[in-house]
Amino acid sequence: MMEEMTRNCRLCQEPMPPSPFMTCPVCLADSEKVKTYILKNPHVTPEKISKETEVPLDKVSNMVKLGISVK
């Protein structure tokens, strides 16, 4: 019998259930909020994104670093 493989979320590094996504449901929702905000406000700082979307700054910075929030 094979064990289910657990992996960690690409953003928060918390263990997550098997999923076709690389991020957990919370981070996936956060990244959608950030993407939507950036599309409407293209030249904005990570600090402003964090404040306006209520997504923690460290997570916003990680999204930008990983290229998640802009694609």
C-alpha positions in Angstrom: 0.0 0.0 0.0 1.4 3.4 -1.0 1.3 6.3 1.4 -0.2 9.6 0.2 2.5 12.1 -0.6 2.3 15.3 1.4 3.9 18.4 0.1 4.3 21.9 1.4 2.7 25.0 0.1 5.1 26.9 -2.2 4.3 30.2 -0.4 3.7 29.5 3.3 5.6 26.2 3.5 2.8 24.6 5.5 1.9 21.0 4.7 -1.0 20.8 2.3 -3.4 18.1 1.0 -2.8 16.6 -2.4 -3.8 19.2 -5.0 -3.1 20.1 -8.6 -1.9 23.5 -7.3 1.5 24.3 -5.9 -0.1 26.4 -3.1 -2.6 25.7 -0.3 -6.2 27.0 -0.6 -5.5 30.0 1.6 -2.4 31.1 -0.4 -4.2 30.4 -3.7 -7.0 32.8 -2.6 -4.4 35.3 -1.4 -2.5 35.1 -4.7 -5.7 35.7 -6.7 -6.4 38.9 -4.6 -2.9 40.1 -5.2 -3.0 39.3 -9.0 -6.3 41.2 -9.3 -5.0 44.2 -7.4 -1.8 44.3 -9.5 -3.7 44.1 -12.8 -5.7 47.2 -11.7 -2.7 49.0 -10.1 0.4 47.9 -12.2 3.0 50.2 -10.6 2.5 49.7 -6.9 4.9 48.7 -4.1 4.6 45.4 -2.3 3.8 47.4 0.9 0.8 49.0 -0.8 -0.3 45.6 -2.2 -0.1 44.1 1.3 -2.0 47.0 2.9 -4.8 47.1 0.2 -5.3 43.3 -0.1 -4.7 42.4 3.6 -2.2 39.8 2.5 0.9 39.8 4.8 3.9 41.6 3.3 6.2 38.6 3.6 3.7 36.6 1.5 3.3 39.3 -1.1 7.1 39.6 -1.4 7.4 35.8 -1.7 4.8 35.9 -4.5 6.7 38.5 -6.4 10.0 36.6 -5.9 8.4 33.4 -7.2 6.6 35.2 -10.0 3.3 34.0 -8.8 1.6 37.3 -8.5 2.3 38.7 -11.9 1.4 35.9 -14.2 
